[in-house]
Amino acid sequence: MLVCAFPAGLLACNCYVLAPHPKADAVIVDPGQGAFAPLRRILDEHRLTPAAVLLTHGHIDHI
C-alpha cells in the first residue's frame, strides 16, 4: 500500500494520495489550494493515475 501525505491549502490540512502500489490508480484525499504541484510530483514519481477525489470535510480551500 502506498500512502503519501503533505499539508495543503490555507489551513495546511493534510492531503493524502492512496494507491495499492506504484503504477496503479490512486485516490486523492482532501486536496486544498496549492496542492497541485505536490500532487503532480507524487503522481509522477510513483507513476500513479488519479482515479478519484475524496473530500472528508468541507473547507473553503478544498478543490
C-alpha positions in Angstrom: 0.0 0.0 0.0 1.3 3.4 -1.0 0.3 6.3 1.3 1.8 9.8 0.7 0.7 12.8 2.8 1.5 16.5 2.8 -0.1 19.7 4.1 -2.0 21.8 1.6 -4.1 24.9 1.4 -4.5 28.0 3.6 -5.2 25.9 6.6 -2.4 23.4 5.9 -4.8 20.4 6.1 -3.3 17.1 5.3 -3.8 15.8 1.8 -3.3 12.1 1.0 -2.5 10.1 -2.1 -3.5 6.4 -1.6 -2.8 3.6 -4.0 -2.3 -0.2 -3.7 1.2 0.0 -5.4 3.2 2.2 -7.8 1.9 2.4 -11.4 -1.8 2.0 -10.1 -4.9 4.1 -9.9 -4.8 6.5 -6.9 -7.3 8.2 -4.6 -6.6 11.8 -3.6 -8.0 12.7 -0.2 -8.7 16.3 0.8 -6.7 18.4 -1.8 -6.7 22.1 -1.0 -5.4 25.2 -2.8 -1.8 24.8 -3.5 -2.0 21.0 -3.7 -1.4 20.8 -7.5 2.4 20.9 -7.5 3.0 18.4 -4.7 0.2 16.1 -6.1 1.8 16.2 -9.6 5.2 15.4 -8.1 3.8 12.4 -6.2 1.7 11.1 -9.1 4.7 11.4 -11.5 7.2 9.9 -9.0 5.1 6.8 -8.4 3.5 6.7 -11.9 0.0 6.9 -10.5 -3.2 7.7 -12.3 -5.7 9.8 -10.4 -9.0 7.8 -10.3 -11.0 9.6 -7.6 -11.0 12.5 -5.2 -12.4 12.1 -1.7 -13.4 15.1 0.5 -13.8 14.1 4.1 -14.9 17.5 5.3 -15.6 21.0 3.9 -13.1 23.8 3.8 -13.3 26.9 1.6 -9.9 25.9 0.1 -10.7 22.3 -0.9 -10.9 21.8 -4.7 
